[in-house]
Amino acid sequence: MTTAPFEIIGENRLGAWVVTCDHASNRVPDCTNNGCLGLASKDMARHIAYDVGAAGLVRALADQLDSPAVLSNFSRLVIDPNRGEDDPTLLMKLYDGTLIPANRHADADEVERRLDALHRPYHDALTRVIAARPQPVILSIHSFTPQLAGRPGRPWHVGILSAEDRRLANPLLARLMAEDDLCVGDNEPYLGKLPGDAMDRHALQHDRLHVLVEVRNDLIETPSQQLNWATRLAPIFTAALADISTQELPHG
């Protein structure tokens, strides 16, 4: 297993997409508190540490879309690559009721060290892969837990998150909502606008077509589930992209 802070798959593929996975791994690098955040293994296997099932779904989608994928290789609890560098939730000390012991006393110097070692190299890799393509379309894959502690259950199977640029989100929502057996969320279970996050940084600020897709993690826990969902979603993504008129496509 690579110890780099990111993994790139199929960099030279010719498909239209760049598939990303900001929360692919629950790995704690040795450079962070000797590879341990002080959490039990059962907590490191939960959604608080990474997006369960998302990495496998991303790999399968990238294969089916014949497109490159860029995945993080460190836990979101070490430092969150889907947060801007000045975001107060960049380094979480409490998440969904669980204290993160190794983060409790992390100071500004420690945050800067983790940014340099992990967060920035991941974004540099993503920048390079995206910039190498003439008209990249960014597909960010995440997963969400069916229920947060003390909160109501979440009914959605899939959520589409987007901010003010809805060129791809709208046709994708229309196609997903046409599926009789899916409960689809529009900016659910989260809002799609977080200044400085990965989509803001790599898509919105550059007028690139993009969408962030959330899949409920109990639906993609196993490799066979991940493959089944990739097989189902890939043609829907392709069709939604074709729905966009050429006049709406970005030029750079």
Secondary structure, DSSP 8 states (H G I E B T S, - for coil): ---SSEEEE-TT--SSEEEEETT------TTTGGG--S--HHHHTSTTTS-TTHHHHHHHHHHHHT--EEEE-S-TTT--TTS-TT-TTSS-SEETTEE-GGGTT--HHHHHHHIIIIIHHHHHHHHHHHHTSSS-EEEEEEEE-S--TTS-----SEEEE--S--TTHHHHHHHHHTSTT--EEES-SS-S--TTSHHHHHTGGGT--EEEEEEEGGGSSSHHHHHHHHHHHHHHHHHHHHHS-GGGS---
